[in-house]
Amino acid sequence: MEAVRNMLKPILSKVVRSDAWRIALIAVGWLVLISALHSWLNAADSSRKTVRIGYMPVITNLAVPLLDYATREGNGIRFQAVKFASFAEMAESLRNGSIQAAFMIAPLSIVLRQQGEDVKIVYIGNRHESTMVARKALQADGLEDLIGKTLAVPMRYSGHNLGVLRLLEEEGLSGQVNIVEMNPPDMASALAAGSLDAYFVGEPFAAQTLKNGEATLLYYVEEFWKDFICNLAVVKGSLIEEDPETVRLLVEGAARSGLWARKHKKEAAKIATRYWNQPQDLVEYALDTPPGRIVYDRFVPKEAELQDMADLMVRFGLLKNGDIDGLVEDRFARRVGNPTISTVADIIPKP
């Protein structure tokens, strides 16, 4: 037997070496093929102009996932959605050029402008989508029931903070509710855990606790601030100067996305769910509770509305002055009109 093994050793060794070489050659071949495909795909993608758009997953910014979805394929411009967990991080990314446009909370755009950033407001996001809720156990009916309690807003430079401060002032309750800043994705869990008594935020984050019975409704924003602006779109002034056609496509596409979503809520919710990582039934609930609540066609930025917001910021000590000179650029939104949008692909206007 030992003699047989000795006779087979050279043969087996050759076979093993042969198989090893064969495996190595196959592996190298796969690496070459994958590298070639990667280079080819990158070359194909690099031929498309790409605009990176920062956003938070709220209904006022529904345009961003719809724009991304509508431009995933094809040879035209690519609008790429970049989701953020905080507006502060988004603002910094806009400053350093990591994104070319930002759908951000409205007062923050005023702050950026006053800090010397050459930003322009070109579009107002869907309106009437912010809601104030309180822990169900509180049995609260209004702000007076939150005296001594803690209420969260997305950040101090938010319309939500301004709205709460204004409402407290009107009801003679200034300083009697503890207002804290919290990233919107964290609010529902904080309320459920009992570390938060109430919060005021863009949907669907309020709907999350209303739908599951953990919160009660205090106010829909339109009940006390009909011209409320939650989020809006800003771009650098240099982009408008250097590439006005891209800005036109962005603004018109965003506006048209709302006109399409208004008549195709289920399909819009299905698309948004893929980007927001939220249940489709929750997004549908937020889009249509109560029915017809969301306003999709008031997207033209108006200097008077932004000036009112800046004046409120001065009144509540968030700004030293209300200067918004040069901040509003409405020419792109004004030209949209009211086109008929049949499919999601139609939200992208012709170049």
N, C-alpha and C positions, 0 to 999 in steps of 0.2 A: 504493500500500500504506500509505503514511504517512497518507493521508487517511482510509483505512478505520480505522486504529488510533485516529486522533483521534475518529472518530465513535463507536467502541465504548467509549472510556474512560469516559464518564459512565454508560453502561449497566453496564459491568463493576464500576464503583465502587459503584453501587447494589446490585448482586448481592452483592458482597463484604460491604458494610455489612449487608445483609439477613441473610446467612449468619452473620456475626459476632454480630448481635443474637440470632439464633435459637439459636446455640450458647450464648451467655451466658444466655439465658432457660432453656434446658434445664439448664445447670449450676446455676443458682440454684434451679430446681425440685428437682433432686436433693438439694441441700444442705438445703432446707426439709423434704423428705420424710425424709431421714436423721435430721435433728435431731428431727423429730416422733416417729419410731420410737424413737430413743434415749431421749427423754423418757418415752415411753409404757412402754418396757421398764424404765427406772429406777423409774418410779412403781409398776409392777407388782411389781418386786423389793423395793422399799422397804416394801411392805405385809407382807413376811415378816420374822419375827424371825430374825436371823442371829447365830450364835455362832461366833466364829473360834477354831479350835483349833490350837495349835502342836504340831508333832511332828517327829521324825526318821524317816527311812524304814527302820525295823527292824520285825521281826515282833512284838516285844512291843507295838508301836503299830499293829498291823494294823487296829485298830478305827477309826482316824481316816479313812483313805481309804474304808473301807466305810460309815462314817456320812455322809461327804461324798457318795458315790455314791448312797446310798439316799435322800438328801434334795435332790438336784439339782433335781427338779421337784415340783410340787404346791404346796399353799397352807400347809402346816404349817411348823414350825420348820426352819431351814436350818443344818446343821452344816457349816461351811466349813473344809477342811483347809488349813493354812498350813505349808509345809515349811521347815525351817531346816537350815543346814549345821553349826551349833554350838549346844550347850546354853546357853552363856553368852549368846548373842544371843537365844535363846528366853526365858531368864529375864528379860532386860531388857525384852523386849516385853510380858511378863506384868506386870512392874512398872509400865510406863507405860500399860497399858490397851489396847495395840494388839491383843492377843488376850485372850479371856475365859477360856480354859482352856489348859492345857499338859500334854502327855504328856512328862514329863521324866525324866531319870536320877534314881534314888531319893534318894541322899544330898544332891543339890542342893536338894531340897525342904526338908530339915532345915536346911540352911544359910540358905535364904530365911526360914524361920520364925524362926531365931535372929537374923537381921538385922532383924527387926521387920515382915516382910511378913505380912499376914493371909491366909496360904494354908492350904488344907485338902486333905488327901489323901482322895480319894473313890473311887478305883478302882486296882487293881493290874493292869498289863498282862500279856499272855500270858507264861508262864514257861518255863524250860528252853530258851531260844533263844540263849544266849550260848556262844561257843566260843573256845578258845585255840589258835592255830596258830603254826607256826614255819616258816621257810624250809626248803624240802626239802633243800637242800645241807647244812644243819646236821646232818641225820639225828638230830634231837633226839627223845628219848623222855619227857622231863620237865624240870622247872625246873632240875635240876642241870646239864643240858646248855646252859643259858642263862647260866651264870656268866660275867660280863664282857660279856654281850651286851645289846642294846637291845630292850626290849619296850614296845609302845605300849598305852595305855588311853585311853578317850574323854576323860577329864579326871580331875583329882585327886579331885574330889567325885563319884566314881562307884563303884558296887558292884564294878565290874571292878578298880579300883585297890585297893579293900579286899580283894577276893578274892585278888589276887596277893600283897599284903602279908601276909595271913593264911597263905596257903599257903607262902610263903617262911619265915615265922616257924616254922611247924610242921615244916618240913624242915631247919631250922637254917641257912637261906641268907639271912637278912635282910641287906639292903644289898649283896648280891653280884650283883644284876641291875639294870641301868640302866632305870628306868621313866620313860617320857616320855608327855606328853599329845599326842593327835593326833585331829583330827576323823575320825569313822568313815569317811566317804566317801573319805578320802585313804589309808587304811591298806593296802588291797590293792596300789595302785600303788607305794607306798613299799616294800613287801615285795618286789615284783617287781623294783624298781630296785636292791635291795640296800642301801638306806639304813635298813632296819629288819630286825631278826632275827626278831621274833615280835610278835603282837598278840592282845589279848583283847577281844572286842566282841560286840555283838548281831548276830544273823543278819539279812540274808544276806551281810554283809560278810566273814565268815570263809569261808562256803561259796564265795565268789567265787574264792578262791585254792585251796581244796581241790578244787573241781570241775575247775579247769583244770590241776591237777597242780603248781602252784607252791609248795604248802605241805603240811605233814603235820599231822595232828591231835595235839595235846597233851592237851587235856582238854575234855570237855563240862562246863559249869558244875555240873550236877547231880551229877557224880561227886565233888565236894568241898564243895558248898554246896547242899543240897537245898531250902533255903528262900530261895534267892537271888531278889532282886527287881531286875530290870533297869530298867524304866521304870514309872512310875505316873502317874495323872492328878491334877492339882491345879486347884483353882479358888479364887478369892478368897472369903473368908468373907462379904463383903458381897453376893456373888451368891447365896449360899445363903439369906441373910436376906431379900433383896429378891425373889428369883425361884426358890424351891425347886423349882417344877415344871420349869423348864428344866434344872436340875441333875439332877433325877430322870430326865428323858428322855435326857440325855447319858450318865449312868452306866448306866442300864438298856440303852440302845442299844449302848453299848460292850461290856457284858457279853454281850448277846445276839449281837453280831457274832462273838464268839469261838465261841459255841455253834454258830452257823451255819457258820463257817469250818472247824470241826473235821470236819464232814461234807461240805463242799464245797470241798476244797482247791484244785482246779484253777480253779474259778470265782473263788475268793478271790484266787488268784495272778494271774489275768487282770486283775482290777480293780486290785490293788495295783500291777501293772506300769505302768498308765496314770499313776499318781501318782509312783511312785518312779524312773521312767526307768531301769529295770533289766530284763534279759531275763526273759521269763516262765518259761523252763525253769530259770533260776537260782533264782527265787522258789519254784517248785515243789520243786526239789531241797532248798532250805533248810527248807521246810515239812514235809518228810517224810524227812529223813535224820538219824538212823535213823527208820524208821517209828514213828509214835506218840509221838515225842519231845516235841513241844510240848504244854504243859498250858494249856488254855483256861478251866478252870472254877475256878481259885483266884484270883478277882478281888476278894474282900472284903478290904479293908485291915485288918490286925491290929496293934494298938498294940505287942504284944510283939515282933513281927518288926521293926518300925521302931525300937523301943528297942534291940534287939540291934545294929542297924546304927549307931545313934547312939553306942552304947558302943564299937563298933569304931573309929569315927571319933575318939573321944577317945583310945583306946589308941594309935592311930597318929599322933596329933598334928594331926589335921585339925579338931578342935573343942576348945574349952576345957571344955565341959560337955555332958552328954548329954540336956539338957532338950528334950523334944518335946511338952510340955503343950499340948493343944488342937490338935495338928496333924492327928490322924486323925479323920475323919468317915465312919463306916461304914454309916449308916442307909440310904443309897440303894442301896448294893451288896447289903446283907443282904436286901432285899425282892425281889430279882430271881428267885430260885428257879431252876427248870430247865425253862423253856418249850420247846415244840417250834417251831423256826424253819425254815420250808420254803423261803422265798425271801429274797433279800437285802433286799427291801422290808419283810419282816416283822421285821427287827431293830429298827425304830423302834416302841417301844411306843405304845399308844393314849394320848392326852393324858388 
